[in-house]
Amino acid sequence: MTQSPTRLLVLYTGGTIGMQQSAAGLMPASGFETRLRERQAETGEALPDWIFREFVPPLDSANMQPANWLQMAATIRAAVDHDGCNAVLVLHGTDTLAYSAAALSFLLLELPAPVLLTGSMLPAAAPGSDAWDNLFGAMRALQEHRVEGVCLFFNGALLHGARVSKLRSDDFDAFAEAPRKRQGPRADRRLPMSYRSAWQPRGVAVLPLYPGVAAAQLTALADSGVQALLLECYGSGTGPADDPAFVAALREAHARGLVLGAISQCPGGHVEFGVYAAGSGLRDAGLVSGGGMTREAALGKLFALLAAGLDQADVEYWFGHDLCGEMAG
């Protein structure tokens, strides 16, 4: 059980929670620390001592990039290692909140402090907003030491950071967690990375399979400078294995050093290549099963493994083994 926080980092990245109206529509605004302290004083919330950091400029989360994941991880590491913080609250826009929660789950492995992300569907200043309920609810969850690792708090629910997805765009109950139906494979070696790793930016692309997908689309992504390609396969991990050009493009990409990860398009799916010949053909071309991982988890995991400097073989090994409970499905 994690200890009750005595000093909390509040990291404001932007997002709807702090947005204000402009001529073009809602836009992120700075100055949220003042608004938060004023609201805390009004409500009399008894909260741990907290310090505030913010992105400059604050971001609409639709503009969030993998480089910003590294920025968040570095800010959190400094707060824990040097500023005496033993809990972290990240305020983030909802569009890519699940992606950031998943990425931080891997970038902050072994961090000796819980990390909780939240945001809101309406700005804090809007009538009937969910902003303050989410924010103070998240703070209380940390204060009551209910958070372990990286989690997301939204609409009263505490969700696993590497198993959550945004399912609705117009409801306070916007996020859901993929159930963990089975355990992921157990590793037989020590993970060669932690939150103190020297991260370097890496590129990962996602290709959903669909009737008509061809080698040209696959090759274009593989030639775009990425180090990994995540395929969203049908069902239990099938795809056009009877298309010689498509399979050849997979083999060529893998031979050049790209990691080829595979997840299921089905919300509750789980990749098991051997069930169908159409799955075995993809496996034989170099694809590695991501089990029941969500797109957000698989993308964040591939990014973190590559950013830690692991080679193709090690990334493939660890992609298929559970690191923090992400292998749902």
Backbone hydrogen bonds in HBPLUS format (Angstrom, degrees):
<---DONOR---> <-ACCEPTOR-->    atom                        ^
c    i                          cat <-CA-CA->   ^        H-A-AA   ^      H-
h    n   atom  resd res      DA  || num        DHA   H-A  angle D-A-AA Bond
n    s   type  num  typ     dist DA aas  dist angle  dist       angle   num
A0086-ASN N   A0007-ARG O   3.00 MM  79  5.96 155.1  2.06 156.1 159.5     1
A0008-LEU N   A0049-ASP O   2.81 MM  41  6.16 156.3  1.86 148.3 156.5     2
A0051-ILE N   A0008-LEU O   2.79 MM  43  6.27 153.2  1.87 163.1 172.1     3
A0009-LEU N   A0087-ALA O   3.02 MM  78  6.41 165.0  2.04 149.1 151.5     4
A0089-LEU N   A0009-LEU O   2.75 MM  80  6.07 163.7  1.78 169.6 175.2     5
A0010-VAL N   A0051-ILE O   2.85 MM  41  6.10 160.4  1.89 163.6 170.3     6
A0053-ARG N   A0010-VAL O   2.95 MM  43  6.28 161.1  1.98 160.5 160.5     7
A0011-LEU N   A0089-LEU O   2.78 MM  78  6.15 163.0  1.81 161.5 167.4     8
A0091-LEU N   A0011-LEU O   2.78 MM  80  6.07 165.6  1.80 152.8 157.1     9
A0012-TYR N   A0053-ARG O   2.82 MM  41  6.20 165.8  1.84 157.7 157.1    10
A0055-PHE N   A0012-TYR O   2.91 MM  43  6.43 151.2  1.99 158.7 162.5    11
A0013-THR N   A0091-LEU O   2.94 MM  78  5.93 170.1  1.95 156.4 159.2    12
A0059-LEU N   A0013-THR O   2.72 MM  46  6.01 169.8  1.73 152.4 148.8    13
A0015-GLY N   A0059-LEU O   2.80 MM  44  6.10 128.9  2.06 138.5 154.6    14
A0018-GLY N   A0015-GLY O   3.27 MM   3  6.16 148.7  2.37 123.4 128.0    15
A0019-MET N   A0016-THR O   3.00 MM   3  4.92 166.4  2.02 109.5 113.9    16
A0124-ALA N   A0017-ILE O   3.03 MM 107  5.32 157.0  2.09 130.5 131.4    17
A0020-GLN N   A0027-MET O   2.94 MM   7  5.64 155.8  2.00 160.1 159.9    18
A0027-MET N   A0020-GLN O   3.01 MM   7  5.64 161.8  2.04 150.1 154.3    19
A0022-SER N   A0025-GLY O   3.02 MM   3  5.04 133.4  2.24 111.7 125.5    20
A0025-GLY N   A0022-SER O   3.08 MM   3  5.04 155.7  2.14 102.2 109.9    21
A0036-LEU N   A0032-PHE O   2.90 MM   4  6.09 154.9  1.96 152.0 158.9    22
A0037-ARG N   A0033-GLU O   2.95 MM   4  6.22 164.7  1.97 156.4 159.7    23
A0038-GLU N   A0034-THR O   2.99 MM   4  6.14 157.3  2.04 148.0 154.6    24
A0039-ARG N   A0035-ARG O   2.98 MM   4  6.13 156.6  2.04 142.6 149.1    25
A0040-GLN N   A0036-LEU O   2.90 MM   4  6.12 158.4  1.95 150.4 156.5    26
A0041-ALA N   A0037-ARG O   3.01 MM   4  6.18 157.1  2.06 144.1 149.9    27
A0042-GLU N   A0038-GLU O   2.99 MM   4  6.25 150.8  2.08 145.0 153.0    28
A0043-THR N   A0039-ARG O   2.98 MM   4  6.20 159.0  2.03 152.9 157.4    29
A0044-GLY N   A0040-GLN O   2.84 MM   4  5.75 135.2  2.05 143.7 155.3    30
A0063-ASN N   A0060-ASP O   2.79 MM   3  5.68 166.4  1.81 130.4 135.1    31
A0064-MET N   A0061-SER O   3.08 MM   3  4.89 165.4  2.10 102.6 106.1    32
A0068-ASN N   A0065-GLN O   2.82 MM   3  5.30 136.9  2.00 112.4 124.6    33
A0069-TRP N   A0066-PRO O   2.98 MM   3  5.01 128.4  2.25  96.5 110.7    34
A0070-LEU N   A0066-PRO O   3.24 MM   4  6.70 153.7  2.32 149.8 155.3    35
A0071-GLN N   A0067-ALA O   3.03 MM   4  6.32 145.4  2.15 136.6 146.8    36
A0072-MET N   A0068-ASN O   2.87 MM   4  6.10 159.0  1.91 148.1 152.2    37
A0073-ALA N   A0069-TRP O   2.93 MM   4  6.17 166.4  1.95 150.8 154.7    38
A0074-ALA N   A0070-LEU O   2.92 MM   4  6.08 157.4  1.97 146.6 152.3    39
A0075-THR N   A0071-GLN O   3.02 MM   4  6.20 158.1  2.07 147.5 153.4    40
A0076-ILE N   A0072-MET O   2.91 MM   4  6.13 162.0  1.94 156.2 161.1    41
A0077-ARG N   A0073-ALA O   2.91 MM   4  6.06 161.4  1.95 147.7 153.2    42
A0078-ALA N   A0074-ALA O   3.03 MM   4  6.19 162.2  2.07 146.9 151.1    43
A0079-ALA N   A0075-THR O   3.05 MM   4  6.26 154.4  2.12 143.3 150.4    44
A0080-VAL N   A0076-ILE O   3.01 MM   4  6.24 155.0  2.07 152.9 159.0    45
A0081-ASP N   A0077-ARG O   2.82 MM   4  5.86 171.6  1.82 157.9 160.8    46
A0082-HIS N   A0078-ALA O   2.82 MM   4  5.33 150.0  1.91 137.2 144.8    47
A0083-ASP N   A0079-ALA O   3.17 MM   4  4.58 133.5  2.40 101.5 113.8    48
A0085-CYS N   A0079-ALA O   3.05 MM   6  5.58 166.3  2.07 149.0 144.7    49
A0088-VAL N   A0114-PRO O   3.01 MM  26  6.33 144.0  2.14 154.0 163.5    50
A0116-LEU N   A0088-VAL O   2.89 MM  28  6.20 160.4  1.93 151.0 156.8    51
A0090-VAL N   A0116-LEU O   2.81 MM  26  6.18 161.6  1.84 153.0 159.2    52
A0118-THR N   A0090-VAL O   2.93 MM  28  6.33 154.9  1.99 170.6 174.8    53
A0092-HIS N   A0118-THR O   2.95 MM  26  6.11 155.9  2.00 153.9 161.6    54
A0097-LEU N   A0094-THR O   3.35 MM   3  4.75 162.2  2.38  93.1  98.2    55
A0100-SER N   A0096-THR O   3.06 MM   4  6.38 162.4  2.09 157.4 161.3    56
A0101-ALA N   A0097-LEU O   2.92 MM   4  6.12 159.7  1.97 151.1 157.3    57
A0102-ALA N   A0098-ALA O   3.02 MM   4  6.13 156.2  2.08 141.4 147.3    58
A0103-ALA N   A0099-TYR O   2.93 MM   4  6.17 169.1  1.94 152.6 155.7    59
A0104-LEU N   A0100-SER O   2.89 MM   4  5.98 168.3  1.90 153.2 156.5    60
A0105-SER N   A0101-ALA O   3.09 MM   4  6.17 137.4  2.28 134.7 145.7    61
A0105-SER N   A0102-ALA O   3.08 MM   3  5.09 125.4  2.39  95.3 110.0    62
A0106-PHE N   A0103-ALA O   3.12 MM   3  5.55 138.6  2.30 106.5 116.4    63
A0107-LEU N   A0103-ALA O   2.92 MM   4  6.16 159.2  1.96 151.3 158.3    64
A0108-LEU N   A0104-LEU O   2.95 MM   4  5.56 138.2  2.13 140.0 145.0    65
A0111-LEU N   A0108-LEU O   3.04 MM   3  5.43 154.1  2.11 137.9 135.2    66
A0195-TYR N   A0109-LEU O   2.90 MM  86  5.28 138.3  2.07 167.4 154.1    67
A0115-VAL N   A0149-GLY O   2.90 MM  34  6.14 170.0  1.91 158.0 157.6    68
A0151-CYS N   A0115-VAL O   2.91 MM  36  6.36 158.3  1.95 158.9 165.5    69
A0117-LEU N   A0151-CYS O   2.95 MM  34  6.38 154.1  2.02 143.5 150.9    70
A0153-PHE N   A0117-LEU O   2.90 MM  36  6.20 163.0  1.93 167.2 171.0    71
A0126-ALA N   A0123-PRO O   3.00 MM   3  5.36 159.0  2.04 113.2 119.9    72
A0129-SER N   A0126-ALA O   3.15 MM   3  5.37 140.5  2.31 139.6 132.6    73
A0134-ASN N   A0130-ASP O   3.05 MM   4  6.15 160.8  2.09 151.7 157.2    74
A0135-LEU N   A0131-ALA O   2.89 MM   4  6.09 165.0  1.92 153.8 158.5    75
A0136-PHE N   A0132-TRP O   2.88 MM   4  5.82 165.7  1.90 148.9 152.2    76
A0137-GLY N   A0133-ASP O   2.89 MM   4  5.57 141.1  2.05 130.6 142.5    77
A0138-ALA N   A0134-ASN O   2.91 MM   4  5.95 147.4  2.02 138.6 146.7    78
A0139-MET N   A0135-LEU O   3.02 MM   4  6.36 156.3  2.08 146.3 152.9    79
A0140-ARG N   A0136-PHE O   2.92 MM   4  6.13 154.9  1.99 143.2 149.6    80
A0141-ALA N   A0137-GLY O   2.98 MM   4  6.20 151.5  2.06 141.4 149.3    81
A0142-LEU N   A0138-ALA O   3.07 MM   4  6.39 151.8  2.15 148.4 155.2    82
A0143-GLN N   A0139-MET O   2.87 MM   4  6.11 157.6  1.92 146.7 153.8    83
A0144-GLU N   A0140-ARG O   2.81 MM   4  5.96 145.3  1.93 149.5 157.7    84
A0146-ARG N   A0141-ALA O   3.00 MM   5  5.42 171.5  2.01 170.5 168.6    85
A0145-HIS N   A0142-LEU O   3.03 MM   3  5.02 153.3  2.11 112.2 113.1    86
A0161-GLY N   A0150-VAL O   3.05 MM  11  5.25 141.9  2.20 141.2 135.5    87
A0152-LEU N   A0159-LEU O   2.82 MM   7  5.03 159.6  1.86 143.9 149.7    88
A0159-LEU N   A0152-LEU O   2.72 MM   7  5.03 171.9  1.73 161.3 163.7    89
A0154-PHE N   A0157-ALA O   2.97 MM   3  5.37 158.4  2.02 149.7 155.7    90
A0157-ALA N   A0154-PHE O   2.95 MM   3  5.37 166.3  1.97 118.1 121.7    91
A0163-ARG N   A0160-HIS O   3.20 MM   3  5.46 168.3  2.22 115.4 116.5    92
A0178-ALA N   A0163-ARG O   2.66 MM  15  5.26 168.2  1.67 163.0 162.7    93
A0165-SER N   A0176-ALA O   2.98 MM  11  5.73 155.6  2.05 160.4 167.8    94
A0176-ALA N   A0165-SER O   3.07 MM  11  5.73 158.6  2.11 159.9 166.6    95
A0167-LEU N   A0174-ALA O   2.79 MM   7  5.68 156.9  1.84 166.0 174.1    96
A0168-ARG N   A0174-ALA O   3.29 MM   6  4.64 153.1  2.37 130.2 131.1    97
A0329-GLY N   A0179-PRO O   3.31 MM 150  6.42 169.0  2.32 153.2 155.5    98
A0197-SER N   A0194-SER O   2.98 MM   3  5.45 165.6  2.01 122.2 123.3    99
A0200-GLN N   A0307-ALA O   2.93 MM 107  4.74 147.1  2.04 121.8 132.4   100
A0227-GLN N   A0203-GLY O   2.78 MM  24  5.52 162.9  1.81 141.2 142.8   101
A0205-ALA N   A0228-ALA O   3.11 MM  23  6.52 159.6  2.15 146.5 150.1   102
A0230-LEU N   A0205-ALA O   2.77 MM  25  6.13 169.2  1.78 161.4 164.6   103
A0207-LEU N   A0230-LEU O   2.84 MM  23  6.18 162.4  1.88 157.4 160.6   104
A0232-GLU N   A0207-LEU O   3.04 MM  25  6.15 161.6  2.07 130.3 135.0   105
A0209-LEU N   A0232-GLU O   2.99 MM  23  5.87 175.1  1.99 149.0 148.9   106
A0213-VAL N   A0210-TYR O   2.90 MM   3  5.53 164.7  1.92 148.7 146.9   107
A0217-GLN N   A0214-ALA O   3.18 MM   3  5.73 127.6  2.47 111.0 121.3   108
A0218-LEU N   A0214-ALA O   3.40 MM   4  6.76 165.4  2.43 150.9 154.6   109
A0219-THR N   A0215-ALA O   2.78 MM   4  5.92 167.7  1.80 159.8 162.9   110
A0220-ALA N   A0216-ALA O   3.00 MM   4  6.06 155.0  2.06 142.2 148.9   111
A0221-LEU N   A0217-GLN O   3.23 MM   4  6.49 157.7  2.28 147.0 151.4   112
A0222-ALA N   A0218-LEU O   2.94 MM   4  6.18 164.4  1.96 152.1 157.3   113
A0223-ASP N   A0219-THR O   2.86 MM   4  5.93 140.4  2.01 146.1 155.6   114
A0224-SER N   A0221-LEU O   3.06 MM   3  5.11 164.5  2.09 109.8 112.9   115
A0259-VAL N   A0227-GLN O   3.15 MM  32  6.55 162.2  2.18 139.2 141.8   116
A0229-LEU N   A0259-VAL O   2.81 MM  30  6.21 159.9  1.85 169.7 176.6   117
A0261-GLY N   A0229-LEU O   2.96 MM  32  6.27 144.5  2.09 145.1 155.2   118
A0231-LEU N   A0261-GLY O   2.84 MM  30  6.10 171.9  1.85 155.2 152.5   119
A0263-ILE N   A0231-LEU O   3.05 MM  32  6.45 158.1  2.10 162.6 166.6   120
A0233-CYS N   A0263-ILE O   2.76 MM  30  5.95 150.2  1.85 172.3 165.7   121
A0265-GLN N   A0233-CYS O   2.80 MM  32  5.74 139.9  1.96 165.6 166.3   122
A0234-TYR N   A0238-THR O   3.06 MM   4  5.09 158.2  2.11 148.1 146.1   123
A0237-GLY N   A0234-TYR O   2.75 MM   3  5.52 160.1  1.79 152.9 160.0   124
A0238-THR N   A0234-TYR O   3.03 MM   4  5.09 158.7  2.08 136.1 140.6   125
A0272-GLU N   A0236-SER O   2.70 MM  36  5.29 156.7  1.75 135.7 139.6   126
A0241-ALA N   A0239-GLY O   2.66 MM   2  5.63 135.2  1.86 115.9 100.5   127
A0243-ASP N   A0240-PRO O   3.16 MM   3  5.60 160.6  2.20 116.5 118.2   128
A0246-PHE N   A0243-ASP O   3.09 MM   3  5.35 117.4  2.50 104.6 119.5   129
A0247-VAL N   A0243-ASP O   3.04 MM   4  6.29 167.9  2.05 165.2 168.3   130
A0248-ALA N   A0244-PRO O   2.88 MM   4  5.96 153.6  1.95 143.6 151.6   131
A0249-ALA N   A0245-ALA O   2.95 MM   4  6.12 148.5  2.05 141.1 149.1   132
A0250-LEU N   A0246-PHE O   3.08 MM   4  6.42 148.8  2.18 144.4 152.6   133
A0251-ARG N   A0247-VAL O   2.97 MM   4  6.28 164.5  2.00 151.4 155.1   134
A0252-GLU N   A0248-ALA O   2.89 MM   4  6.07 158.4  1.94 148.4 154.4   135
A0253-ALA N   A0249-ALA O   3.01 MM   4  6.13 162.1  2.04 144.1 148.9   136
A0254-HIS N   A0250-LEU O   2.95 MM   4  6.17 163.6  1.98 155.1 159.6   137
A0255-ALA N   A0251-ARG O   2.89 MM   4  6.05 155.8  1.94 146.8 153.8   138
A0256-ARG N   A0252-GLU O   3.06 MM   4  6.28 135.5  2.27 141.9 153.0   139
A0256-ARG N   A0253-ALA O   3.21 MM   3  5.18 131.8  2.46  93.7 106.3   140
A0258-LEU N   A0253-ALA O   3.16 MM   5  5.68 155.4  2.22 155.0 147.5   141
A0257-GLY N   A0254-HIS O   2.99 MM   3  5.23 160.3  2.03 108.3 114.2   142
A0288-VAL N   A0260-LEU O   2.81 MM  28  6.15 148.3  1.91 158.1 168.9   143
A0262-ALA N   A0288-VAL O   2.89 MM  26  5.86 131.0  2.13 170.6 162.6   144
A0290-GLY N   A0262-ALA O   2.74 MM  28  5.50 137.8  1.92 164.0 164.0   145
A0269-GLY N   A0266-CYS O   2.89 MM   3  4.62 166.2  1.91 114.5 113.4   146
A0271-VAL N   A0291-GLY O   2.93 MM  20  4.85 165.9  1.95 122.3 122.4   147
A0275-VAL N   A0272-GLU O   3.25 MM   3  6.13 175.0  2.26 129.9 131.4   148
A0279-GLY N   A0276-TYR O   2.94 MM   3  5.23 147.4  2.05 104.2 114.5   149
A0280-SER N   A0276-TYR O   3.03 MM   4  6.45 157.3  2.08 150.5 157.1   150
A0281-GLY N   A0277-ALA O   2.99 MM   4  6.14 153.3  2.06 148.7 154.4   151
A0282-LEU N   A0279-GLY O   3.10 MM   3  5.30 124.4  2.42 100.4 113.6   152
A0283-ARG N   A0279-GLY O   3.05 MM   4  6.40 162.5  2.08 154.6 159.6   153
A0284-ASP N   A0280-SER O   2.90 MM   4  6.08 159.5  1.94 151.0 156.3   154
A0285-ALA N   A0282-LEU O   3.06 MM   3  5.06 137.1  2.25  96.4 108.9   155
A0287-LEU N   A0282-LEU O   3.27 MM   5  5.88 166.2  2.29 143.4 140.4   156
A0286-GLY N   A0283-ARG O   3.01 MM   3  5.37 161.7  2.05 110.2 116.0   157
A0293-MET N   A0290-GLY O   3.10 MM   3  5.79 166.7  2.12 139.3 143.5   158
A0298-ALA N   A0294-THR O   2.94 MM   4  6.11 171.0  1.95 156.2 158.8   159
A0299-LEU N   A0295-ARG O   2.92 MM   4  5.97 164.3  1.94 152.0 156.5   160
A0300-GLY N   A0296-GLU O   3.01 MM   4  6.09 168.0  2.02 147.3 151.2   161
A0301-LYS N   A0297-ALA O   2.82 MM   4  5.87 152.7  1.89 148.5 156.7   162
A0302-LEU N   A0298-ALA O   3.00 MM   4  6.09 167.4  2.02 147.5 150.7   163
A0303-PHE N   A0299-LEU O   3.03 MM   4  6.19 163.7  2.05 149.4 154.5   164
A0304-ALA N   A0300-GLY O   2.99 MM   4  6.13 162.2  2.02 144.3 148.9   165
A0305-LEU N   A0301-LYS O   2.95 MM   4  6.12 168.4  1.96 156.3 159.3   166
A0306-LEU N   A0302-LEU O   3.05 MM   4  6.15 164.5  2.07 151.0 155.2   167
A0307-ALA N   A0303-PHE O   2.77 MM   4  5.87 156.4  1.83 149.0 157.1   168
A0308-ALA N   A0304-ALA O   2.96 MM   4  6.07 134.0  2.18 142.9 152.9   169
A0310-LEU N   A0305-LEU O   3.41 MM   5  6.05 156.2  2.47 164.7 160.4   170
A0309-GLY N   A0306-LEU O   2.92 MM   3  5.29 158.5  1.96 110.6 117.5   171
A0315-VAL N   A0311-ASP O   2.89 MM   4  6.09 163.8  1.92 163.4 168.8   172
A0316-GLU N   A0312-GLN O   2.97 MM   4  6.15 163.2  2.00 152.0 156.6   173
A0317-TYR N   A0313-ALA O   3.04 MM   4  6.26 153.5  2.11 142.5 149.8   174
A0318-TRP N   A0314-ASP O   2.95 MM   4  6.17 175.6  1.95 157.9 157.8   175
A0319-PHE N   A0315-VAL O   2.79 MM   4  5.80 147.8  1.89 149.3 158.6   176
A0320-GLY N   A0317-TYR O   3.22 MM   3  5.59 134.4  2.44 103.1 113.9   177
A0321-HIS N   A0318-TRP O   3.12 MM   3  4.99 165.5  2.14 102.8 107.0   178
A0328-ALA N   A0326-GLU O   2.73 MM   2  5.62 138.2  1.90 109.9  96.3   179
